[in-house]
Each structure stands twice: as structure tokens, then as C-alpha cells.
């Protein structure tokens, strides 16, 4: 979660406390990070990204093997071009072949590097997109709960200051809606959530089946 200087956090809490006392503001707290981690869709999304990353790695490994093979062929041809046991014509042919193999090696090396950069960026973008989407769903559930129960303000427990200090120092346990929100947000897909393995694969299967229906 985004971090703020401690003095900004303290000032905000002071102002909120003052307003709460004067107007009887009803306040609740939630741990957004905990809710996000325990949301069944987070597990499904993580498993999907992991599977995609494995596919990318599989192809990257093939590129790496091709790269290593080209390097070995180049080294052999270069060494042969310097072998005095061969005549001058043979050494020249080996030298030209080594130059061509080196060109292939550099092209494959660039492809390997570019592939890694592109796929890392794609996975990062997919992760951020999924995270924002899921957080938006969580916020919507919290907002509905707050409106239904008359809360004027809901604070995030997981926020930290720049000094890695909890931005909310103390709260009454009765104000914490975290577990209630976790139960509520997982309720529509409780059967999938209960059957979800540690890697989330079962959840992916059931999610796909639900979409097909």
C-alpha cells in the first residue's frame, strides 16, 4: 500500500478524531492487504500468472539452449580456423564459417534478451491490472457494507509510513471488519474457494467451467 510521511498521517488522524468527536462519526477499520491475499480470485489470478510465467520460461529455456549451441559451434569453428594442421584454404573457410556463426549467435542472443524483457514487462502489467481490478472489487464490497451499516469512514490497517510504522497505531477490535469482509467477499464462490489448492489450479479449472456454463 502507498506510504505517507508520519506527520501527514498523524495530522490526518487528529483531524479525523476531532471531526468524529464533534459529529459522532462512525468509524471502522479493515486490513486491505489481508483481504486481498485471502480473496479467492487473488489465488486464481496468481495461479494463472504462474502458469503463464512457466510457459514463458519454457520457451526462454529453448532459446537459451539454441544460444549455447551456437556459441559452442562458433568456438569450434574459430579454433579450427587457427589449426595449423589444416591448410590455408581450409582455415579460411573455417574462419568465414565462424564469422557467420558468430553473427547468428549475436542475433539469437538479442532475441533471448528481448524475449525476457518483453515477457517480464507483460507479466508485470498483467499483475498490476489484475491487482487493481481485484482491489476495486474489494473496495466496492467494503463501501456497500459501510453504507448498509452506517459507517462514515473506513480506514486501512495495512498502510505503513515511510519509516515502515503502522499508520494506524491503535483501534478497538470491535471496529475491525476484516474477517467479516473476507467471509462476505468469498461467499459467492465458497465451493471454489474451499476446493482451491495451494497453487490455485483447482480454482482455475472451476472458474473456467463456470464461464463455459
N, C-alpha and C positions, 0 to 999 in steps of 0.2 A: 504494500500500500504506500501511497505518497507520504513522504515525511515533511514536517514543518519545523521551523525553529521553535525551541521550547517556549520562548517568550510569547510567540504568536498563539501557541496552544493555550498557555496559561491565561492570556488576555481573553481569548475566546470563551474559555470555560468560566472565567469571572463574570463576563458579560451575560453568558447564558444563565449562570446561577442567580445573578441579580434579577434578570427578567423572570426566571422561574419563580422566585420568591414573591415577586410583585404581582404576577399574573396567575400563579398556580399552574404553571406549565407541567404537563405530564411527560416524563422522560423515560426512555427505555434504552438498553444497550444491546448490541449484538457483536459477535466475533465474525466478521465477514470472511476472513481467511479460513477459519474452521468450517464455516458453512460451505464455502467454495470447494474445499478439499473433500467434504463428505457428500457433496451433491452427486447423485448417481450419474448425471450427464457428464460431470467432470471426469469420472473414471472411464466412461465410454470414449470421450474425446481424447483422453490421454492414451488409451489403448489404440485408437485409430492412428494417432500421430506416431506412436511407437512402431506400429506395423508399417506405416509409410516410410519411416526412417530406416527400417530394416531392408525394405525394398531398394531404397537409395543406396544403402551400404553394400548390398549385394552387387549392384551394378558398378559401384565405385571400386569394389574389390576386383572385378573383372578388368576394369580399366587399369588398375594397379598391376595386375598380372601381365597384361599386354605391355605396359610400360617397362616392367622389369625384363621381359623377354627381349624387347627392342634394345634395351641397354646392354644386355648380355651379347646380343648379335653384333651390336656396334663395337663392343670391346674386342670380340673375337676377330672381326674384320680389320680393326685398327692394328691389332697385334700382328695379324698375318701380313699387313702391308709393310711391316718393319722386319719381317722374317727374311734374313739373308739367305736362307735355304731356297727361297723362291727366286725365279729370275725377275728381271726388271719389269717385264710386261705383266707378269702375274701380280707383282707387288702393286703396280699402278692400278690394275683392275680392282684389287682389294681396297686400295685407297679410295677410289671413286665409289665403290660399293659402301665403304664405311661412311663417306660423306652423305650419301643418300640415306643410309640407315640412321645417321645422327639427325638428319632433318625430320625423318619420321618420328624419332624419339622425342624431339622438341615439340612437335605438333601434338603428339599423344600426351606429353607432359602438360601442355597448356590446356588440352581438353580435360585432363584429370583435375587440374586445379580449378578450372572454370566450373566444372560439374559440381565439385564440392562447395564452392562459393554460392552457386545458384540454388542448390538444394537446401543448404543451411538457411539461406535467406527465405526460401519458400516455407520451410518448416517453422521458422520464427514468425513469419507473417500469419501462417495458419494458426499458430498457438495464440498469438495476440488477438486475432479475430475471434477465435473460439472463446478465449477468456473474457473478452468484452461482452460477447453475446450472453454467456452464462451469468456473468455478474449483473447484466441488465435484467435477466430473468429473476435472479435472486432479489435485486432491489425492488422489482415490481411486487413480489410476494410480501416483502417487508412493508412496503408502502400500503398495500391493501390491509395488512394486519394492523398497522398503525392507525389507519383511518377507521377501521372497524372497531378498534378498542379505545379510540380517543387519545392516542399519543400525539403530542405536539412535536416531539423531537426524538430521533433515534440516533445514537452515537455508535461509532465503530470501535470496538475494543482492540482490534488488531493493529491500529495505527501506531506508528513509532515516530519519535522525534529524530532529529539529525544525530543526536547522541545515543540513539538506539534505546531510548527510555520510553516506556508506555505513555502515550499521550493522555490516557485516562488512568489516573493513579488509583482511584477508589470508586466502587459502586456497590450498592446493596445487591446481593444475589437475586433478590426478588425482581430486580429491574432487568435481568438478563433474559432475553428472548431467544438466545442462540439455539438451544436444544429444541424448542418449540418450532422454530423456523426450519430446522433440519428435518424434523418429522413431517412438517407440512409440505416442504418442497419435494420430498421423496415419496410422498403418499400416492401421487398419480401413477407411479411406476414401481410400486412396492415389490411386486413379484419379480421384476427385472433386477431391482436393487438387491433383493435377498439372494438371487441366484448369481450375482456378479462375482466372478473370481477375482483373485488379487491382481490379475493383469487386465481385467475388464473384458476379456474376449467373449464370455458368455453374454455379457450385456450388449456387445456389438451385434451378436447373432440375433438376439431377441429384438433389438432396435430395428434391424433390417427386416425381420419378419413383420413387425408392426407396420412398417412403412408399406410393405407389399400388400398388406391387408387393406 
